Amino acid sequence: MKFGERMDVPKPIEKLPEQERVKRLHHQLGVIYDRVYLTGDWEGQMTETVEPDAPIRENIFENKSVQDIDILVENIADFLKSVPKTLPAFISPKDMETLKGIHDYNRRLFKEVVQNVHDILKQSKKDIGFTSDIELMKCIDQHIHYFRDLPANLPRGENTDRSPVEDERKAAEGLQKILEGLSAIIENSKPHE
C-alpha cells in the first residue's frame, strides 16, 4: 500500500485481476440474492412442486467464493434452469399492492438480471477484447447500495423505520436500474448493421 492510500475504498474494477473481479461479482450477486430471495426458495423448498425427498442443492450465491468465470457462468446456468418452477406465472397490478406480490415481482426481476449477467459473461468469454463484463460489474457496483441494510443517502446514526413494503419497492427500483444498465450493455455490444 502506498502512503496516503485509503484501505477502506474498493479498487476500481478495471484495475482488479480477473479472479478478483469475478469474486466481487459473485459476492454482489449474493448480496442481491439475499435481499431479494430471503428464503432460499429458488430450489422449490417453498412450493408444492418439489418432491419431499428431493435433495437440497447448494445455493451458488451463498456458500463458497467463486473466482473462476467459467464456474460462475455454469452455476448461473444451473440457477436459471431451476428457478422458473418457483416463480409465479403471472403478477397482476393488484398483486403489486401486496408485500407478497412485490416480493414475487422482485424475484422475477432478479432472474432477469441473472439471465443478462449470464449472457454478457458468456459473450465476453467468446470475444477477445470484449469489455462488457467490466461494464456489467460497474453497473452492479453502481447500484449495489439498493440491497444493503440502509439506504446510501441515510446519514450515519440515523434510524430508519421503513416498512417491508418500502424495502421491497427499494429492491425493485435497484433491480430495474441494474436491468436498464445491463440492457444498454447488451444493446451496445450487438454488431451494428
N, C-alpha and C positions, 0 to 999 in steps of 0.2 A: 504494500500500500504506500502511496506517495504522500508526502507531507501535505496536510490541508484537505485530503480527500475524505469525504464522509463515508462511514461504514454502513449506515442505515439506508442509503439511497441505492436502489437496484440499478445494475448496469443496463445501459441501453441494449435492447435485444440484438441489434445487428452487431454488437461487439462481443457477444457471447459465442462460445463454441457451440456446434450443433447439439451436442449432448445436453448442455445446459439449457439451450432454447427449448428442446423437447421436454426436458424435465419441468421447466417452468410452465409450459403449455399444459402438460399433464396435470400439474398441481392446480392451475387455474380452472381447468375443466372440472376438476374435483371440487373446487370451491363452489362453482356454479351448480354442479350436480347436487352437492349437499344442501344448498339453499333451495333448489327447485324441487328435488325429489323427496328429501327428508326421510321417507320411509324405506327407501331402497327397493321399492316395489317394481322396478323395471324388470325384475326376474319373475314377476307374476305372483309374488308371495301374497299380495292382497287381492287377487282375483280368483274367481271360481275356475278359471281355465287351466290351472296347474294341477297336476295330479298330486295327491297328498304325499306320496313317497318320492317325488321328483327331487333330485339333488339340487341344493342351493349353490349356484355358481358364484365365484368371486366377482365383486364389482370392480371393474377396471379403473374407476375413478377414485377409489379409496385406498386400498392397501399399499401395494408396492409402487415405488417410484419408477416410472418408465423413462428411459433416457434414449431409447432407440426408436427412430421414426418408423421403421418397418413394423415393430411390435405395436406401437401406438396405432398405426393405420389398421393393422389386423384386429386389434382389440376393439377399436371403434366400429369396424365392420361387424363384429360379433354383437356388439351392443345394438347396432341398427337392425340386425336380424331379429333380435329378441324383444325389443321394446314395443313394437306395434300392437301386440296382443294385450298389452296392459293399458293402452291409451283408448279413451272413448272415441267412437267412430265420428261423433258429431258434437259440437258445443254450440248451443244456441245463444242468442243475445240474452235470453232470460237466465241461462246458466251463468253468464258473466256477472250477474248481480249477486252471486253467492260465492263464499270463500272456496268451496269445492270446485265450482266452475272455473274460477280464475286459476286455481291450482292446477286443474287439468289442462287448461289453456297453456300455462307456463310449461308443463311437461311436454306438450306438443311442440311449443316453440324451441325448447331445449333440443328435442330430437332434430328439428330443422337446423339448428345451429351446428349440432354434431355432424349432420349429413354434409353441410357445407365445409366444415373443418376437414372431414374425411376426403371430400372431393378435391379440395385445394392441396392437401398434403399428398394425395395420390398423384395429382398432376405435377407437383413440384419434384417428386421422385423421378418422373419420366423426363422432364425437360431440364437440361443443364442450363444454368444461369437464370432459371425461373425463380423470382424472388417473392412470389405471392405468399409463400409460407411465412416469411418475415413480416409482410404486411398483415397477414392473418393474426400473428402473435401480437403485433402492435395494436390491432383493433380490439382484441380481447383485453390487453393491458389497459387500454384507454377506458374501458367500461367495467372493469372488474369491481370497482367500488360499489356498484349496484348490488353486489352479492355479499358484501361484508356486513357485519352486525350493525354498524352505524353508518349513516349517510356520510359521504365525503365532505360535505359542507357544514356538518354539525360541529360547532365549537367544542373543544375539549372540555370534558367535565359536565357538559350539558346533558340532562336526562331527556330521553325521548319516550313518549307514550303512544307510539304508533300502534295501530291495531294490526292484527294478522292480515286483514284485507288490504291495508296500506302497504304492508310488506310484500304481499303478492303482487300488487299493482306496481311497486317499485321494481320487483324482479322482472315483471312483464316488460316494463319500459327498458330495462337493461338488455333483455333478450332481443327486443325489437331493434335497439340501436346496434347490437352486435350483428344481427341478421342483415340490416341495411349495409353495414360496412363490409360484411362478407359477400353480399350480393354484388356490391360495387367492385370488389376484388375479382370475383368470378367474371363479371361483365368485361372488365378492363383486360383480363388475361385471354379473352377469346380472340382468335385471329380476326382482324378487320378485313372486310372484303371491299 
